[in-house]
């Protein structure tokens, strides 16, 4: 049976980029069936059920283009060394120790809690980058099971690296191949072939990963030129045939003009994580310059936050600050968040995602945003920039399934999961 979600202010993000006052979205099964005026939808689909949106804002679910679900176990952790003063020390003293301390239960619980945080921020699709060197085999199944339980759309990969030796690098390659072959196309779960970063991968491992990925058809997901340690990575990845239309490279902070053109020519997607870049003091990615040169761009959070609307605002403010131009980024990052991320997700999941148009995935968010000023397609970016916020997220559908209703997530007992996670996190920290 069809379901009419309305009335409310509908942000379609379809080809016409409509904003429909007193509008509605019609879904049937896993897809959007129609969108238009509420009264018109009632007349067109008289037998449909109705979900009263109460005048809220109705928009496509948000998409996180680069995340680390397991990072939630770093919250509140104490380092065993002096505070890091370089990016490599951040990796060595925090992240590379934490990921080695994870076990399968830690992987599953951190993914479950990260997924809850994503839903509460209006995120319906996560492109994740996972690492757990102490429990590589089957680790992506643990993440996938958590995503399935919550009903989240997710693209998963395992981070291959030589930093823990050749045996674990080979196991990481095998986990990517195994997992990508275990999932059926067209569902909520997809796969990429994960690589950590060029500076922790030798030529032999990069070549082995490229050969192994040929049969998967997934493309790669890799950190690239995030810190000064990884300068020259774009050219190296081009030479080893890692770049391409199906590949996602995160960060691209320390790159030059020639490398920008390499990214454009290969059709590679670059994701920008402003909070993480600033927090790690590595610099900033010139995302708008990349886009002007024809590079496909999107926004992620790198596990720093799950709030993509705040990420968009931070990216715009960062670009204005770094360029010295108050107008830099105003409007562009709202468009990148909605259009760029949607284009990436649509390619990853093999169907239209991130738009409220017939045939698109029924990934929908209701927000307690009641526009206090006129809103239309022309000024929508300013409402995104200064009005919409994660705390307003009220109800969420993914693939036509209501996964959060009136801020309640029926698939999980959050209190019970958090209590169990506290014990598992404490044990993880003991191994840290």
N, C-alpha and C positions, 0 to 999 in steps of 0.2 A: 504493500500500500504506500502511496505517496504521502509525504509529510510536508506541510507548509510551515516554514519558520518565519514568523513575522507577527505584527508589523514592527518595523524599525528602520534605521538608516542603513541601507545596504551599500557596501563598498564592493563592487563586483570584481574589479581588476581583470575584467574580460577585455576583449579587443577594443571595445568602446570606452573602457575605463569609466563606467557609469557610477554615479552616486545617486541612489534612489531614496528620496524621502518617503516615509510611510510605505516602504517596500517590503518584499518578502523573497525568500529563496525556497524553491521546491526541490526536495530530494526524494529519490526512489532507489532502494537498494544501496549500492555503494557510490552512486553518482548524483551530481546535480542534474535535475531535470529541467529547471527553468528559473528565471529570476525576473522580477518586475514589480509593478505596484501591487500592494497587498490586496486591494479590492479586485484587481484584474486576475490575480492568482486564484482567489476564492472562486471567481466565476469560471475560470478555465479548468480548475480541478475541484469540482464540487464534492467528490467523494473522498478527498484527501483528509487525513488527520491534521490537526493544527497544534503547533507548539507556540504558545503565546510568548513572543519576544519582549513584550512590555515596552516597546519603543526603544529598545537598546540598539547599539551599533552592531551590525552583522557583517562580518568580513571573513575572507579566507584565513585558514589557520596559518600561523607563522612557521618558518622553516629555519632551522639552525644548520648552517652550511659547514661548520667545523666545531665539533664538541668532543669532550672527554668525560663520559659518564662516570668513570671510576674516580674522577677527581674529587667527588664529594667526600671521600674518606680523608682528604687532606685538611678538611675544615677543623681548625684548632690544634693541629699537630705541632709538636715541639721538635725543632731540629736538634741533632746531636753534635753539630759543629757550629762555629761562629756564623753569624748571619752572612749570606752570600753577598758579594759585591760585584760579581760578573754574572752574565747570563748562564755561562757553562756551570758555574757554581750553583745556580738555582736548580739546574737539571741534576747535577751530581748529588747535592745535599738534600733535595726534596723529591723530585719526581722519579728519578731513577731508583731511589731507595723505596719509595712508596710502591711503585708498580711491582718490584720484586717481592714485596711483603704480602701481596694479595694472594688469597686462595680462592677456590671456586665459589664458596659462599660469599666471600667479600665482593667478588666480581658481580654476583647476582644481586646482592643487596644494594650495592652502590649504584648499579644500573637501575634498580627499581626506584630508589629514592631520587636519583637524577631524573628519571622519567616523570615522577610525580611533580618535581620542580618545573620541568618543562611544560607539562600540561597546565599547571597553575599560572604560567606566564603566557599562555595562549599558543604555545608551540605544539604543532601536531606532527611534525616530521623532523627527525634528528639524523644528521650525517655524522656518525661517531667514529672515533679513532681510538682503538683499545690497545692496552699493553698490560700483560701480567706474566713476566718471564718465569715465575715459579709454577704456573699452571697454564701453559699455552694450549695444549690439546683440549678441545671442547670449550674453551673459554668464550668463544663467540656464541655458542649455544646458550650459555648462561645469560649473556646479554640479550639474545633474541627472545628467550623465554620471558624475561622481565618485560620486554617491549610488547610481546604478545599478551601478557597478562593485563597490561594497562591499555592495550589497544592502540599503541603509538605506531606511527609509520617510522621506520628506521633503516638506514643504510650503514652496514657494519663492516669493519675490517680489523685485521691484526697488524700491529706495528712491528715490522721486521727491522732488526738492528744487529750490527756486529758487536755492540758494546758488551754483550754478555757471552761472547764466544760463538764459534761456528756452529756448534750443535743447536743452540737456541735460535740462531738465525735460520737454520734449516727447518727447525720446528715451526717457526713463524711463517715461513713460506708454505709449509704443508698445511697449516691451519687456515690460511687464506684460500688455498686451493680446495681443501675439504669443505669448508663452509660455503663457498660460492657454489659448489656442486650439489649442496644439500638443500638449497632453497628453490622453491618453484617461482617462476616468473609471474609477474602480475599481482602479487600479493603485497602485504604491508612491509615485508622485509626484503631488502636488497643488499648487494655486496659490492665493495671495492677491494682492491688489493693494497693492503697497508704497508707503508714504508715509513721509518722514523724520519730521518733527514739524511741528506747526502753525506754530511761530515761524519756520520756514524755507520756508513755503509761502504765497504770496499768494492772495487770494481767487479770482483768475482761474484759477490752476493747480489749486486745490482743486476748483473747479467743473468744470474740464476733466477732472480725474481721476474725479470722480463720474460724469460723463456717459460717459466711456470704460469705466468699470467696469460699467455697467448691463448690457452684453451678455455679460459674463463670468460673472456669478453667483457671484463668489468672495468678496465682502466684502473689507475692508481690513485691513492690518497696519501700525500706526503707533506711534511713540513718543509719549507723552502726559504732559505736566506732569512730566517727569523732573527738570528743574531750574527755578529761579525764573524763568528766561527764558520759560518756557512756561505761566505762570499764565493761567488763563482758557481753556485749550485745550479742555476738555471741552465747555463751552457753545458755543464756536465750531464744534467738530466736530459737535455736535448740530444747530446751525443750518444747516450745510452738508450735512447728511444723510450724514455719514461714519459715525456710530455706528450700531449695529444688531446683530442676532443673529449675523451672520456676521463681525463685525469684532473684531479683537484690538487692544487698546491696552496698550502696555507701560509699566510704572512707576506712573503716577498718584500721584506723591509730593505734589505741590503742588496739592491740590484741596480744596474745601470740602464742607460737608454737602449743599448743593444739587446740586453736581456728582456726588456719590455717588448721589443719587437719579436723576439723568439717566442714569447708567450702568446702574442697575437697571432703569429704565423702558424703556430701549432694548434690553435684553438683551445688551449688550456684554460681552465677556470681558476682564478685567484680569489681566495677568501681573505677577508680583512677582519682582525680581532682587536679592536682598539683598546679595550680595557687591559687585555693581556700584554699588548705591546708596551703600553705605558707602565703597567705594574712591574714588568720585567726590565724596564728601562733600556729597551733595545732600539728605540726609534719609532718611526711611523711609516706606514705603507702609503705611497702616493697613489691611492686607489683611483682617484678621478683622472690622474694622468694616464694610468694604465687603461682606463675605460676609453679615454679619448684616442688612444692608439689602437683601439679595436679589441682589447682584451676583455673576455667575459669575467665579470666580477660578482661577488656575493658577500654577505656578512655572516660571520660566525661568532662564537663566544669563547672558544678554547677552554671551556670548563670554568672560566672566571666568573660567569654569571649565567643565568638562564633567561634573563630579561632582554629579549631582542629589541624591544622598543627603546629601552635605555641604551642598548648598544648602538642603535641607529643615531640617537641623539648625541652620544659621545663621539661617534665617528664624525658627525658634522661639526661639533665644537672643536675637535682635535684638528680637523683640516682648516677651519677658520683660524685657529690659533697659530698653526705652523706656517700657513701661507701669509698671515697678516692681512687677510681679506675677510671682513665680516660676512660677506655673502657666500664665501666658499662653502659648498656642501649643503646650503639651504635648499631643500627640495630634492637634491640628487640622491641623498642617502635613504629617504623614504621610498623613492623609486627603486633604488638598488635592493632594499630589503624586500619589497613586494614583487618587483619584476625580475631582478637578477636571481634572487633565491628561488623564485618559482620556475624560472627557465632551467636552473640546475636540477631542481628536484624532479621536474617533468622528465628530463633526460635520464636521471638515475632510476626512477620508478617506472619508466616506460609508459606513462600516461599523463594527461594534463593534471597538474597539481598547482594549487595556489591561485585559482580563479574560480569565481562563482558563475559558471557558464555551462550550458548543456554538455554533458559528457565528461566534465571534469570530476575529479575525486571530490566526494562530499566531505571535505575537511573544513569545518566551519567553527567560528568562534563568536560568541555573544559577549559584548563588553558593556559594563555600566557606564557608557559614555553617551551622554545626551547632549548633542552639540549646542553650545550656548550662542553660537554665531552661525550665519549661513555657511553651508558646506557644499562644494561641488567638485567636479574633477579638477578644476584649475587650482583651487586652494586646498585640496586634500592634503598635500604634503605638509602644510603648516598645522593642520589638525593632528596629523601623525606626530609632528615634531613637538607640539606644545600641548596636546590634549590627551591622546590615548596613552594608557599606562597599564602595566602588567597587573596591578592590584585591582583593575576593573574587570578582569576576566571572570565571567559568570558561568558559562556553559560551553562545552566543547564537543564537537562531533569529529570522528576520524573514520573515513570510509563509510559514512552513513550511520555509524554506531555512536550513540551518546556515551562518551567516556568520562565526562564530568558534567554533573547537573547541579546547578545552584551551589557551586563550589565544593560539591561532594564527589569523591572519586569512588564509585561502588566496587571497583575491582580489587581494592586493597584496603586493609586496616592500617592506616598510616601510623597510628600510635604503636601498634604491635610491631610493625616493621622497624620503626625507629628504635624501639627498645632493643630488639634483637640486633640491629645494626650497631648499636652502641657497644654491645659486648664483642661483636666481631671486629669492629674498628679498634677497640682497645687491644685485642689480640694481634691485630695487624700492626698496630703501633709498637707493640713489644718486639715484633720481628723487624721493625723499621731500622 
